[in-house]
Amino acid sequence: MVKGFRNLLTVEMGFDRTHLLTFHVALPEEKYQRKDQVLGYYDRVLRELRALPGVEAVACVTSLPSSWSYNWTEYSAEGRPPSSPSEMPSTLSQTATPDFFTALRVPLLKGRFLSTQDGPDAPPVAVISESMARTNWPGQNPIGKHLKLGRPEDSEPQRQIVGVVGDVRSSPFDFNPDPTTYVPFAQMPPSSSAFVVRTAGDPLTLAAPVIAQVRSIDSDEPAYDVRSLEQVLSDNVSGVQFSARMMLVFGFIALVLAAAGIFAVMAYSVSQRTHEIGVRMALGAQRVDVLRLVVTSAVKMAAVGLTIGVVIALILTYVLSSMLFGVIRMDAIVFALLTLVLASIAALAAYIPARWATRVDPMQALRYE
């Protein structure tokens, strides 16, 4: 479980999370009432941030991938049988600037990315994820197809698909990527959005210049929630990290208790054979022979217990893996190492008291009760 939970922190999510600074901006509707005002503000912020030293790419998006689960939108797709109003399919909808895919290094699979040509007066277009294309047009080329975001009665336009990009997972727990649709930022500018800034080095070193630059554009609208994308993702699974640490502690305690129990049982078992050991040595048995006999017997007994324990552990692992699919997996290496540790403890627990017993004078051993 510890290994599975820790793997969640480094799992591939379809984008490069390193060297990315993120922050949010929320524009009040009272001050930015028109679409051109909103676009003008974001265009200026993007332009000024690109000019900062150490900045490789800057983009704006509705929200960071970790919050995409809140952006589901119903849609209808060309060539797909019409659905009833209560059974319409849904897609994760994101409004993004052209450099979003470059900043997060999301791969282009077909067609093109969003571009600066996809402005407010340009034909409505969209870029979709691989899973979105597979869901609606399996085995077909979706480039040139159309889809409409929202319900049939909504005023949203039909959008032509111009590109297909790799899947982006919004959470380490999303083992099946969600279908996602990207719309040009200039065609649907939101009042609140997130910025991603790709840097050449540590992104937090640019936090102060970025905050100052945003404030210089509009002192009433500061950047907030300034963090690296790695920190954002880490904070979202902080409960998993805590659980992994606690399970590691509990697992170590359980291992110590198991080792202490094995040692105590084995030591007691060997001590009960002190009289037998004295008889064998009185009849000419060598210490090496006695040690081999006692340790072999103890290891055989431990092997029975370990076999029972491993079988039970495998059953419990199977049950847990079905409850936490993709997180908990059968791990032969972990099972083998822990079995080897416990077997070694059993052998050591038998060897130490047996060695003590062989050093006792045979006459004293014969009198041992």
Buried (B, 14 or more C-beta within 10 A) or exposed (E): BBBBBBBBBEBEBBBBBEBBBBBBBEBEEEEBEEEEEBBEBBBBBBEBBEEBEBBBBBBBBBBBBBBBEEBEBBBBBBEBEEBEEEEBBEBBBBBBBBBBBBBBBBEBBBBBBBBEEBEEEEEBBBBBBBBBBBBBBEEEEBBEBBBBBBEEEEEBEEBBBBBBBBBBBBBBBBEEBBBBBBBBBBBBBBBEBBBBBBBEEEBEEBBEBBBEBBEEBBEEBBBEEBBBBBBBBBEBBEEBBEBBEEBBEEEEEEBEEBBEEBBEBBBEBBBEBBBBBBEBBEEEBEBEEBBEBBBEBBBEBBEEBBEEBBEEBEEEBEEBBEEBEBBBBEEEEBBEEBBEEBBEBBBBBBBBBBBBBBEBEBEEBBEBE
